[in-house]
Amino acid sequence: MQLTPHVMALIDLALTEDLGGGDITTDATIPDDSRSVAVVRAKEGLILAGLPVFAAVFNRLGDSVTFQDEKRDGDGVSKGDLITRVSGPTKTLLSGERTALNFLMRLCGIATLTNQCVQRIAGTETVVVDTRKTTPGWRALEKYAVRMGGGANHRFSLSDGVLIKDNHITAAGGITNAVTRARRRAPHTARIEVEVKNAAEIDEALEAGADILLLDNMTPEQAASSVSLVAGRAPVEVSGNMRPDTIGDYARIGVDFISMGFLTHSARSVDINMKIETP
């Protein structure tokens, strides 16, 4: 995982939010020279994601914190398992605890939910992908967590590919106009994906030269008919209210991708704790 300047700025923002006025409890109760070891354990089964960010929080507060990782990102972790040991100044461990755990719990939650979805379509050729429905500022982290859970990433930003959606189609005066203009203006390396809602739009998009089709808010029955109509002429993605209990129906009809905003906008933070061991 890359701890980019953007990620570090996010960590700094979170630390300022929690420590901008100091930690009056820790400062009042813990001697400056105290050192401790803390253990971090899973309180439920999860897929691990975010250990480098967890460590970076403490390292941002001082350079004398060390880590003994027992697990690594992407690992399955059972309830009660030891994830890592953190050693360093007690004040640093206590002051950074909540911010570090907030990052780790959130990212593990996304990885865990993603893995559950991936397991639901195991044995098919369909790939689960995320969307841009991410927490503002957290996109790189949340998409990393999706990968740790076994999913794949869709666009990171609007500059990553051409995805012509319904509003583009309306504003451009139709699918053909939109695809023609995109083909003329977009880099030759960019594939053009078009959102379609019915058979007529599928035919028009393919005729216009779309590289990928996005079936929007279709039932499994409608999607099955659409996949038959496309007949392998372009990869097919389905999107729109995709949930863990429904994606198996779409995977079984042979769609290539299932894009799920659910992975990021509906994941809950999993339960992980950090306890200071008695010196």
Beta strands, then each sheet from edge to edge (+ up, - down):
strand 1: 35-42
strand 2: 46-47
strand 3: 66-69
strand 4: 76-77
strand 5: 82-89
strand 6: 127-129
strand 7: 162-164
strand 8: 192-196
strand 9: 212-216
strand 10: 236-239
strand 11: 257-259
strand 12: 272-276
sheet 1: 3+ 5- 1+ 12-
sheet 2: 2+ 4-
sheet 3: 6+ 11+ 10+ 9+ 8+ 7+
end
